[in-house]
């Protein structure tokens, strides 16, 4: 893959990170005329530091949950 192709690939991923490797390969084919497989795109992205990992889900903590949690902590405090 050329440097220009890598720059276009990086810009494409930064604009919309939810795209699959297959759709990125199709976009590169229509934009630049590059014939790349999804495997090649995936490998290039991995080499650039983009990994296909989902963010960890976080608990939604309300004021009520915080108070109950503090009460439980105080009740179960080991001295």
C-alpha positions, 0 to 999 in steps of 0.5 A: 500500500502506498503512503497516500493510500495509508493517509486516506485510510487513516482519515477515513477511519478517523472520520467514522470509526464504526466502518467495517474493513469490507466497507473501508476497502470498498470506499478506497476502491471508489475514491482512489481506485485501490484494489484492496481486500478487507484482510489487507485493510485490517492488517494496515489498520492494525499496523497503524495502531487501530484495533477492533476493540469495544469500549468497556461499559460503565455503570450508571451511578446516580446519587441514590446509588451512591448513597446506598453504596456508602451505607453498605460500605459503612455497615460492612467496614472491617475494623 
